């Protein structure tokens, strides 16, 4: 982490313990909320987008939910969608 703390890297997190550690020890790293958190609840996803993450990666199961994607347009600059997911639905 020390070697990568150069202003060009971000950290992908899915664990609160890891996130707390990085926030404390390496506060200059932008954090990305990982798709592996499996946030599929709309309200929890919105709450995640209001946190101070650099990006939030959308859960694979939501990639094709056009209604939700339209609702998330105001967050487009902070939302990442993995379009070549290798995971089948609900994996």
C-alpha positions in Angstrom: 0.0 0.0 0.0 2.8 2.4 0.9 4.5 1.9 -2.6 1.2 2.4 -4.4 0.3 5.6 -2.5 1.3 7.9 -5.3 -1.9 9.7 -6.2 -2.6 7.5 -9.2 -4.2 4.4 -7.6 -7.5 3.6 -5.9 -8.5 0.8 -3.6 -11.4 -1.6 -4.2 -13.0 -2.6 -0.9 -15.7 -5.0 0.1 -14.9 -5.4 3.8 -15.7 -2.8 6.5 -12.6 -3.8 8.5 -10.4 -3.3 5.4 -12.0 -0.1 4.6 -11.6 1.3 8.1 -7.9 0.3 8.1 -7.2 2.0 4.7 -9.1 5.1 5.7 -7.0 5.4 8.8 -3.6 4.3 7.5 -3.8 5.6 3.9 -6.4 8.4 3.9 -5.3 9.8 0.5 -6.4 6.6 -1.4 -9.8 7.0 -3.2 -12.0 4.0 -2.3 -14.2 2.0 -4.6 -17.1 0.0 -3.3 -16.8 -3.4 -4.8 -19.5 -5.4 -6.7 -18.6 -8.3 -4.4 -20.6 -6.6 -1.6 -23.6 -7.9 -3.5 -25.8 -4.8 -2.9 -28.9 -5.6 -4.8 -31.4 -3.7 -2.6 -32.2 -0.3 -4.2 -32.2 1.6 -1.0 -28.9 0.2 0.1 -27.4 1.0 -3.3 -28.5 4.6 -3.0 -27.1 4.8 0.5 -23.8 3.5 -0.8 -23.8 6.2 -3.6 -24.2 8.9 -0.9 -21.1 7.7 0.9 -17.7 9.2 0.0 -16.6 6.5 -2.4 -14.7 7.4 -5.5 -16.8 4.8 -7.4 -19.5 2.3 -6.6 -19.5 -0.8 -8.8 -23.0 -2.0 -9.5 -23.9 -5.6 -8.6 -24.0 -7.9 -11.7 -27.6 -8.8 -11.1 -28.6 -5.1 -11.6 -26.8 -4.6 -15.0 -29.9 -5.2 -17.0 -32.5 -3.4 -14.9 -33.3 -0.5 -17.2 -35.6 1.2 -14.7 -32.9 1.2 -12.0 -30.2 2.3 -14.5 -32.4 5.3 -15.5 -32.9 6.1 -11.8 -29.2 6.1 -11.3 -28.3 8.5 -14.1 -27.6 11.4 -11.6 -24.8 9.2 -10.2 -23.4 8.1 -13.6 -20.0 9.8 -12.9 -19.6 7.7 -9.7 -21.1 4.4 -10.9 -19.2 1.6 -12.6 -21.0 -1.1 -14.5 -19.1 -4.2 -15.5 -20.5 -5.1 -18.9 -18.5 -8.3 -19.4 -19.6 -10.0 -16.2 -18.7 -13.6 -15.9 -21.1 -14.4 -13.1 -24.5 -15.9 -13.9 -27.5 -14.3 -12.1 -27.5 -14.7 -8.3 -24.1 -16.4 -8.3 
